[in-house]
Amino acid sequence: MKISRLLDVIQPSATLSINAKAKELIAQGIKVINFAVGEPDFNTPAHICAAAKAAIDEGFHRYTAVPGIPELRSAVAQRIEEDYGLAYSPEETVVSTGGKHTLYNLALALFEPGDEVIVPAPYWVSYPDILALAGAKSVVVPTLEAEGFKLTRAQLEDALTDKTRGIILNSPSNPTGSVYTKGELEALAETVVQNDLIVISDDVYYRLIYDGLEFACLAQLGPELKKRTVIASAVSKTYAMTGWRIGYMLGPENVAKAVSKLQSQSTSNTCSIAQKAALAALTGPQETVGVMAAEFDKRRLFVIDRINEIEGMSLPRPQGAFYAFPNVSAYYGKSTGQGVITGSIDMAQYLMEDAHVAVVPGEPFGEDTCIRLSFAASMEMLTEALDRIEASLEKLA
Ligand SMILES: Cc1ncc(COP(=O)(O)O)c(C=O)c1O
């Protein structure tokens, strides 16, 4: 059967494909350490699961309002007021089927074919594909490792054309773990206002920040920025709820209405039970978030030290999320005995086959010199995986 040409503009998600390949090898009995996963290795906290069970038992089984149950939309607004100091009404929020769905809805609602959207690289793998499905053009702007992989005002200005409509910012970043400070965002803010850009601020990792840094978002920099910014977020990473599929947006009411209209003709409401669970997550005790973040931090410090011991690997210090994005290009051009490593895809394949460690190549994140490792894994697994990686790298000639 002929497949629509619409799908020619996108690739399958690289991270999900690596995950599938790792699972395939594990099923064959090979002890693969999966360093490719983009999800917390904790279970969803008990009080959240209890809320879902209660919702099932109470018969909360039917369609809900398309943009989410009113109490959840209020809870989203309240959580953001508490965490960002910003006031949104429930009508300025929409609950969708995960953070990715939120971003997809926003791309369709905000951009038109021919619009250019600035995407600083390294970027989260799905942005270019999501924008392509909306017909918009990603203008990829490489950032520098030496500048912590963060976009500068000069880089932003150089990328502007008369077609530029928006920009996607992601802090803390997947894959680099970099975190924009308030000062760095202030430097971008004037250009955003002067050029009337729409900002999609993908904040899914905003509660996972280390080194005493404080989270900052462009929307916090005054009314002119708030009205141009849409916050996209999710309960997935913060509350170890990746499988529950709850994401949300906050932004101008006309954007929320447009997203809701779009959703009314696609998914309708997201799962009623998952909405009740997300309500418990956002309004219930928040201690588990700190416990999880503290555990990630311990592992992060271990990974930074261990990677820096490995010859030929360099690592810009990740300060948020749960990823390390080391530069491995010192090994490019070396031989595995069966072929030459020419880039991050070869490197990821070599590490999967030789070290039995699944990592994600940097290429689909827009940075081929690096690979992405996740530290959402136990200390024992991290220790073993990095030992195996070091041994495999030493074999390259
Ligand atoms: C930067 C970023 N944005 C959005 C998402 C999507 O999150 P969700 O699992 O809620 O769809 C992810 C997931 O990996 C992510 O890393």
The ligand as a Tripos MOL2 file, in Angstrom:
@<TRIPOS>MOLECULE
LIG
   16    16     1     0     0
SMALL
NO_CHARGES

@<TRIPOS>ATOM
      1 C1         13.4960   17.7630   25.7660 C.3       1 LIG1
      2 C2         12.3090   16.8800   25.7760 C.ar      1 LIG1
      3 N1         11.1120   17.4190   25.4850 N.ar      1 LIG1
      4 C3          9.9990   16.6750   25.4720 C.ar      1 LIG1
      5 C4         10.0340   15.3380   25.7690 C.ar      1 LIG1
      6 C5          8.7630   14.5480   25.6990 C.3       1 LIG1
      7 O1          8.3340   14.1050   26.9170 O.3       1 LIG1
      8 P1          7.0940   13.1000   27.0490 P.3       1 LIG1
      9 O2          7.6720   11.7920   27.4190 O.co2     1 LIG1
     10 O3          6.2520   13.7020   28.1200 O.co2     1 LIG1
     11 O4          6.3840   13.0730   25.7390 O.co2     1 LIG1
     12 C6         11.2530   14.7290   26.0510 C.ar      1 LIG1
     13 C7         11.3430   13.2660   26.3010 C.2       1 LIG1
     14 O5         12.3710   12.6550   26.2230 O.2       1 LIG1
     15 C8         12.4190   15.5230   26.0770 C.ar      1 LIG1
     16 O6         13.6100   15.0080   26.3630 O.3       1 LIG1
@<TRIPOS>BOND
     1     1     2 1
     2     2     3 ar
     3     2    15 ar
     4     3     4 ar
     5     4     5 ar
     6     5     6 1
     7     5    12 ar
     8     6     7 1
     9     7     8 1
    10     8     9 2
    11     8    10 1
    12     8    11 1
    13    12    13 1
    14    12    15 ar
    15    13    14 2
    16    15    16 1
@<TRIPOS>SUBSTRUCTURE
     1 LIG1         1 GROUP 0 **** ****
